[in-house]
Amino acid sequence: SGGYGVLAVTAGSTANEKAFEVRKNTSDTALLIQGDGNATFSGDVTISSTGDANGGVLTIDDAGSLGIEIQSNDPTVLFKEDDTTNQNYQIRLSSGDLLFQTQNDARTSASTKVTLNSSGNATFAGTVNIGATGSLSNNSGTFLIDANTNINFRGGVHTFDNADGSVEYMRITSPGYITLPQTGVLAFNSTSDE
């Protein structure tokens, strides 16, 4: 009733049994639904919703631990923007490194912005900004700053404390004085000081 019908194909429940198949010609499979419920597409799958401000949505909903698996030499997820800004981003796995990249529309000019390797080390191609209330901390091990040129610290006052912040070892004040609370004050605020 209502002008709708159902196409039902009954098959076995194993992966080697075909429940439904669409071919591009006599031998090339375009869509295959196997007896175990898995579906394989040979080309692109487009989700579109004309007239919907939110566009099409792909939903994975299950009580178990489901996910999306991409198998390739360089598996990539591309976020392609089609408005006037037109800046595309992608996440790529390459040689064991997780890369966060920008990409052009032709997908021919990827530029890596952040690299995360299997050891958990992150490499940033640009500046890392921490907000006014943010912090950068390392509660164990060694915090290493390795630079071939200059290291600049900008701020009104700089303090150097012990591990839990309860004891201040050194302070650099805004006029440029170095204070050692445990021993006294050293003043290096003149071009004649050596």
N, C-alpha and C positions, 0 to 999 in steps of 0.2 A: 504494500500500500504506500501511498505518498510518492510514487514514482521512483523509488529507490530499490536496488537489488543488491545481492551479495554474490561474489564469486568466491567459492570455497574449493580449495584443492587439498585433498587428503594425501599425506605421504608418511613415510617412516619418520623416525625421530633421531636419525643419525646424520652426521655431517656429509657422508658420502651419498646421501639420497637427495634428489632434487625435488623440492616442493613446487617451485615456480621459476621459470627462466625466460628472459627476453633477450633475443639475439639481434645484432645489427645486420647480420647477413646469415648465411647458412651455418657459420661456425664460430663467429665472434660473439661472446656473451656480453651483453650490456648490463643485465641485472640477473643475479642469481639468489634465490632464497632457498636455503638448505633445510633439510628435515629437522635439524636441531634449532631452527629459528634464526640463524645467522644470515645476514644479507651482504652481498658483495656487489659493488658498482664498479664498472670499468672506467668510468669517466667522472666528471665533476658532478656534485650534488648541490643544487641551488635552493635555498629556502627564501621565499619571498612572500610578502603580504601587502598587496597593493591597497593603498588607502589607509593603512594602519600606521600611525605616527611612530610606533615602536618597532615596525618592521617585523620580519619573521623571527621566530624563536626556536632554537633547538633545545629541548628539555630532556634530561636524563634523570629519571625518577625511579628509585628503588630503595628498599630498606637495606640492601647490602652495600658493599664497597665497590661501586661501579666507577668507571672512568673512561677517558678517551685515550686510545693508544694509536700513535702514529709511527709506522715502521718505514725507515728510509736511511740512506747514508747520512743525510743532514736533515732530520725531521724538523719541520718549521710550522709555526702558527703565525699567520699574517693578519694584522688588524689594518684594514684598508679604509682610509677616510675619503669620502667622495664629495665633501663640501668645498668651500672656497679655500680653506686652510690647506687641505690636501697633503697632510703629512702622515705617512704610513709607518707603522712600527711592527716588528716581528720578534718572536722568540725562537731561537734556533739552537739545536744541539749539534755540535761539531767537534769531532775528535775528543769527546769526553768533556768539553767545556759548554756551559750554558751561556748563550750570547743574547743580549738585548740590543737590537739593532734598529736603525731607521732604514727605510727602503723606498725606492722610487716606484712609480706606477708600473713601469715595465718589468720590475723585479730583477733589475740588472745591476743595481748599485747599492748593495748593503753596506752600511757603516756601523761598526760595533761601538756601542756606548758603554756597556757594562759587560764584563766577563766574569763568570763564576765557575771556578774549577772544582774538581772532585774533592779537593782538600778543604773546601770552604773558603778559599781565598778569593776576594773580589778585586777586580781592577777596573777603575773608572777612567774613561777617556777625557772627562772634563772636570769641572769643579764640583766638590761635594759641599753643600751648604747645610748647616745645622741651625734650626730655628732658635729664637731667643730663649726658649725654655727647654731646648733639647740638650742632649749630652752625648759624648762619645766615651765609651768605657771599655775596659778590659779587666775583668776580675781575676784572671789567672794567666800565667805565662808572661811574655814580654810584649810590650807595645813598642813597635819599631817604626820610626819615621826615617825613610831613606830617600834623600834628594841629592841630585847632582849639582844643583844651583843654590838657591836660597830658600830658607824656611821663614815665613813671616807670621808673627803672632799679632793680631790686632785686637785691641780692647783697652779698657781703662786701667784695670788692675789684673795682674797675673799672679796666681798663688801656686805653690808647689807643696803638696801635702803628703802625709803617709797614706797607707793603703785604704784605711777607712775614713780618712778626712779629719781625724781627731787632732792631729798635730801638724802645724804648719812649719815647713822647713825653710821656705824662702818666699818673698813677695817682691814683685816689681811694681812700684806705684806709678800712677799716671804721669808724674813729673820725670820719671826715669830713675828713681832711687831703688837700690836693691836692699831689701831689709832681710836680715837673718835673725828671726825671733829668738833663736837659741843662743846667739853670740853677740849680736849687736847690729849696727847699720853700716853698710858700705855704700858710699855715694859715688856714682859714676854719672854725673850730670854736667860735665864740662868737657870741652874738646881738649883741654890740657891734661885730663886724667888718663893715665896709661894703665 
